[in-house]
């Protein structure tokens, strides 16, 4: 499965209607067709989730005292 972002509006029998900026997850073959042949989309690179920073010891103490 690949994720793409459309760069133009249009429609496709498999996708339906799409507009500039829409995101779509599809098979590798369909993504390749829409990006390389139809030229109406670009690949979206997978983002790595960044974990939220752990609360500092001082913040944990404040929460414990205020409870």
Phi, psi and omega in degrees: 000138177237154177247132180232159175239126181287141179253354179217164174269156178171199177210158181212147182295330179274325186268324189090204179283144176217155181231165178305126178097348179294143176258147182210135174256130183208178179295160179300321182293316180293320178298316179300317179299312183292327181277310189270322184267309181280337180054043179242010181207166175229151177290144174255122180288139178295137179263144177269131181287127177265126181292149178292143180295144179290144178295145181289165179299322180295319179295322178295321179295318180299317179296321181293321181289321183283347181283000000 
